[in-house]
Amino acid sequence: MRSVRARAALGATLVVAVALIGAGLAVLLVLRANLIDQADLQAEVAARDVAGQLATGTPYDELELDDEEDHPVQVVDEEGRVVIVSKDLRAVTGTGATGVTPVPSASAGATPSPGDDDDDGDDDGGDDSSRPDAGEVSSDDPEFSDGTATVDRTTADYRFAAVEATTREGGTLTVYAGAPLAAEQEAVGTVRGAMLTGLPVLLVVVAGVTWLVTRRALRPVEGIRREMAAITASEDLARRVPEPDSRDEIAALARTTNETLTVLEASVERQRRFVADASHELRSPIASLRTQLEVAEAHPELLDLPGAVADTVRLQVLAADLLLLARLDAGEKPGGGTVELGALVREEVSQRNGDRIAVAVEVPEGGAFEVNGSRGQLSRVIGNLLDNAQRHAEGSVAVSVAADGRGVRVEVRDDGTGVPEDERERIFERFVRLDDARSRDDGGAGLGLAIARDVAARHGGTLTVHRAEEGGAAFRLWLPRPA
């Protein structure tokens, strides 16, 4: 039951079973109700026919009781005594009066029937004015009941209808007429048997079809699983899982898996390249510093102390950059404080005492340029942009702060040679330096712009490079205002 196919087949089978059982019960109930209604109608017709004959004064021994086997009749008086029964009726239940032997006073020939003359024998010469009016049959709905009747030694279930009739003498008789339920029982039994026979077969078919359809639908998933297992075992992220031709959820899963593998491959490759580049960048200052220390150990008078300090500072800056990149790659989120970019730019420029070119600051007075984020990280971004401008500027470096739509824009410009258009995205990659930068860069490792863009992205902003009015490069940092 741990298999998806097995659970799907079981679930579909249970759902179909519940639906079929519910539908079958409904069909049986409706069929039984309809057949019982037909039996009620037959019993009512037979009862009213006999009641009508009694109401018109037909003698008991002259009553027409048709189909006595199909419609057994029992008539009782007001005191519950049986006065008439069908010829072959031997026993009856469900009528309230279980006797099948008429009382002697009501037997044929024992006493005058409702149609005979009075006991005193007076004859008024045909004057019927003293006779009571003809009787009536009750127009109320008859009462129905279930019972049994034994007709000619055969016992069966019947549906009885009770109809009251008033005789010409004013007496009240209750006529019970039955209709057989054999047809209803046979029909219900046949349908029930067919359902009980067909239901298991149908459920087996549903389970089998569901199993096969699910197996076919999940076959691509097994291919994806095997390929992922092979990728995990071989550690070859260049492999991809097979994508089915269908446009269903399985195909979407395969495409998403391949996209994830592509991103993962790029991430691993970037990580490997990062490690290789970091090792290369660290090797040079470490080798230089070791050489200077070994020379100083053998010849103290030849110690290049400023060079050793410069190499140590370069190592310190590189280590700090690598640590910051590691924190950014780990998903470190900036702090939730508010930073005023205008004040931050003034503060960062005021602390740069060793710049070879003075930085021109353009920040409108009284402007509110607040953003959410980490003050330290944003200060690092502005410092990296200014460092880059100082390396490439010919004679001027400027930084400006202005409102830009729903955010704040910080722009750092220089009058250098600028950045070629086809290189404007590559310079933001880690350890990337253009050829001219390699020849002029003093200690740069190619991480400053990469760190600046990563920090901008972590703050929900952007960092792009354009051509400045002065002819050099213009780096534009855009950050959103607080919501």
VENGI-V764221 format. One record per helix or strand of 2 or more residues. SS is the DSSP state (a for helix, b for strand). FROM is the first residue (numbers start at 1). TO is the last residue. If there is no record, write none. Layout:
<<SS FROM TO> <SS FROM TO>>
This chain:
<<a 4 55> <a 60 62> <b 73 76> <b 82 85> <b 89 93> <a 104 106> <b 143 151> <b 154 166> <b 172 180> <a 182 234> <a 249 298> <a 300 302> <a 305 329> <b 338 340> <a 341 350> <b 359 363> <b 370 372> <a 375 392> <b 397 404> <b 407 414> <a 421 423> <a 426 428> <a 435 440> <a 448 458> <b 462 467> <b 473 480>>
